[in-house]
Amino acid sequence: MYKEFADIQSAEKLHLPRPELIGGKPEIVKVEATPEQRAYVRKLAARAQLISTGVVDPHIDNLLVITSEARLVGLGNQAVAALYSQREDGELPEGFMEDEPGKIDACVDRVWQYYNETAEQKGVQIIFSDIAVNAENGNFSVILKFCFGVAISQKMICVDFRDKSLAQTSNTFSAQRYTFIS
């Protein structure tokens, strides 16, 4: 139905320029889930079952909260540990390895590798994350993970999650091309 009233234009139709990908296709970096992450996902599934059967009031726990937590699990154990620290009891499950490397660690390692390989060109790495950006109130932060993971100064990271329009995002990228944003 959407296609009946929307004018959908693909990048190919519009002949938009796209940078060449190294190897010609996206690179998939697989990171195995830790035993702690698998156990946490099982707990999330059990919570979802209780909600869907009406045992738990959606004002107390709901599928949106569970989905948000599941997305954080994908980042790694540190994100899960940050979730636990915000809970009333605040205790991690027995045997939980907080500093077990995860997907975000693999990303930090890869970006740091590219950063060092292209330092002579002074290129810009653009990384998109729609979760774990804000480090307020003890939340896990992807940005801080980059800073502490490879000793990048926060001054070298442009964080712009305030963009409200495509024009503002375009301005941010333009500024990255021509100046240093601190």
N, C-alpha and C positions, 0 to 999 in steps of 0.2 A: 504494500500500500504506500509506503514511504516514497518509492520510486515514481509513483503516479503524480506526485506534486513537487517533488524535489528535483532540482537540476544537479545531478551528480556528475562531477568532472574528475577524472583520474589524472594522476601526474603524467601518465603517458599521453593522454589526450591533450593536456595543456603544454606538453613539451617542457616540463620543468627540469632544470638542471639538477643532477644528483651526483654526488662524489662517487668515484669508483671505490668499491669495497676491496680490501686486500683479499686475494683469493677468489674474488668475484661473487662471494655470497657471505651472509652473516656467519660469524663464528660462534658456535655453541660451546660453552664451557660447562661441562657437567660437574656438579658437586653433589656427592652423596649426602643424604640426610643422616644426621647423627642419631644414635639410639635415643637421646633425650628429645630430639625433635619428633621422632616417630611416636614416642610415648605421649608427647604433648598433643600431637595431632589426634591420637586415639581419644584423649580426654576431650578435645574439641568436638569430635564426632559424638561422644556420649552426651555432651552438653546439648548439641544440636538435636539429638534424639529426644531428650527431655523437653526441649522447647516445642518440637513438632508434635509431640503427643499431649501437650497442654499441661504437663506436670509443673513446669516453671513459668511463672508470670513474665511476659515479655518486658515488663518494666524493670525486672531484676536482671535478666539475661536475655539476649536476643541474637538472631542470626547475623545481624549486621556487626555486632561486637565480635562474634566468633569469626566472621570473615576477615575482619580487620586484624585480629590476633593471628589468624592463619597466614595472612600475608607477611606479618612480621616474622613468623617462624621461618619463612623462606629466606630471610636475610641471614639468620644465624642464631646461635645460642645466646649471644650478648643481647640481642633484641628481646628474646624470651626472658632472660634474666631481668631486664628492665621492666617487663610486664609484671613479673612476680614481685619486684621491689615496690610496686605501686599498690599491691594487694594488702588487705588488712593484716594477714599473718606475715607476708613478705618473705617467707622461707622458700628457698628453692627445693625441689624434690631431692631426696637422698641420691647421691651419686651424680648429680647434674654437673656437667663440665662446662662452666661458663665461657672459658676461653678457647673452646674447640673451634677451629676455623670453619667458616661457612661461606655462603655465596658472596657476601659483601667482601670478605677477605680475598677471595679469588678475583673479584672485580678490582679491588685496591691494588693487588699485585700486578694485574694486567695493565691498568692505567699507569701505574708507576713505571712499568717496563716501557710502555709507549712514550711516556713523558721523557724518560732518559734517552731513548733512541732518537727522539725528535727535538731534543733541547736546543740544538744548533739553529733550528728553524724558528724557535720560540712559538710553536704552535699552541693552539687552544684545544683542550679536550672538553667536549660537551657531554655531560652525564645527566641523564634524566632519572629522577626518582620522585614518585608521587607518594611515597610513604617514608616515614622516619626522617623527615627533614628538620623538624623543629626539636631542639634539645631542651626545651623548657620543662620544668617539673620532673626532671629525672628521666625523660623519654630517651630512648636510644636514638642516636643521630648518625645517619650515613655520612654527613659532612664531617662530624668530629672523628668518625672512624677513619676517614681519609687523612685528616690532619695528624692523628696520633699513629695511624698504621704505617705511614711512610714519612712522617716528620715534615709534612707540608704545612707551611704557615697559613693560617686562616686568611691572611691578606692576599694570598694567591688564589683564593677561591671566591668566585662570584656566585652568590646565592640570590636568585631572584624568583621567589615563589609568589610575588605580589602581582605579577603581570595579569592584567584583567582583559586584555584584548590581543589579537594577533599583531596589531601595530606596535603595542608595547613590547611584546616578545621580539619582534623584528628589530626594534630599537636596541634592546639588550644585546642581541647578536651582532648588530652593527657596531655597537660600542666595543664589543670584544675584538672585532676585527681591527679597529683603529686606535684603541687606547687600552690602558690597563685600568680595570675597575677595582677599587679597593674598598 
